[in-house]
């Protein structure tokens, strides 16, 4: 394989620019395309990463499906409703080991590794950001939305995103500048600009601190009163983002999820023509545990106004607490 | 010649007697088989409509949506049933919206929601179903819910178990509410007090605590999710008999319970329900809820 990571010069120039490009179905879309001054073998390398991420996600999905047929022993992490199972841990080990074999110098941020005390720090190094089971509560109950989420970043920018919704057998993928797809079919966000005709996805989350619950409920009431067509809770951030990318919902917002829940999904949304912002309307910070993914700025701005803001402890804080 | 005619007649009589016996042992089985085929056709109609643009109209408010597909599917179902069973009665969502009565009598009655989850349908959010419940003497004899985007056909005949695509389904049997996944729906309400009560109810349940609350968007599908053991409870105030009739038999035949919000007996026309994996969970949820008036399907508001 050409373009081994160890051989590629680590510093390369990035020129972001907005371009319009043609989807395979002939329609136009626009996305920020990163023009890189690196050699073409970097593009090969990214494709190799993508293909590998898809293969690993599918394998992980098989482990999840098998586990669903048996008993799931449930443990808790930061609270009685922050669940984890042996399958979460098994799947994360499987992914990390497989990736290490092929890309021995790459770094990892994995949900269960971080829970076990590993650092959660995004550097310029090629980094795999992994949620082995997004929607663990759903998994425990066999509720239909359970995903393996794998984001790959270089220079702190997500270059590849894969979300495998294993119970639906839907493989969502995106590469920066190359569009977003579900089982090979191109994805496009909804064209709706009227927030009163929108469906908004959000979650109640696993934080039961009354002050936090107050704020979450206040935001939801505000959104409902706009009014909107509806509010939906599917139970997984990664799939919520894919629902935005697919055009099934116009926006998804949440405060309290983690970088591993949204890294892959954020690229899938932007490559499907949507925006990913902070809940205050500013630039998204993947470590901030806040996100608003929307089909367009018109809807995003209306939703931003209704969200009651707060700041959970960051994912890259030294002391990882809920 | 005469002999052969006599033999043929005897054979025909025996055949009729046999059919009579089969029908006497389960007179509504044939209706149910007919209904399954019909809901499949209706589901196909819905999936075809999903490939095209969907023009949306409003009924009682900006969040109470209806489309041509709702109306077309209901027409298909009712006209097909009328042809085969001309003496039967109907309560269909779109017919009632057009002024038909919605009073439940002892007559065999088909209670129909042609597209449960119209908002989901408009947005292509994955939970959209056709729901049919069949009552005789005001008792539900069978229920069919076809979740067409998932291609899941849920069926139940009173006393004969519940199935999804022919495979038996059962509730989770969970008794401990702190381990439960609860379904409900959030929606804007014109009345500020009712809206506050609805949100406070969700908050009360969430902070019991339960494992989680999900809002999938279709009452009939929600009932089937409880029947399949995938969720442990679903409660709702403000839906209609056509949302509940299909799922009610499916939940009870899967071993679950269906009760009124107050914890008392389920009332199909009351516009409210709790379904759960166990009586313990149903009662715990009932205790947590503040009721607010939602009217009745058999009375004018």
Interface residues (C-beta under 8 A of the other chain):
Chain A: X74 X80 X81 X83 X137 X138 X140 X141 X142 X143 X144 X168 X190 X196 X197 X199 X204 X206 X208 X210 X213 X217 X220 X221 X224 X225 X227 X228 X229 X230 X231 X232 X233 X234 X235 X243 X246 X247 X248 X249
Chain B: X56 X62 X63 X65 X119 X120 X122 X123 X124 X125 X126 X150 X172 X178 X179 X181 X186 X187 X188 X195 X199 X202 X203 X206 X207 X209 X210 X211 X212 X213 X214 X215 X216 X217 X225 X229 X230 X231 X232
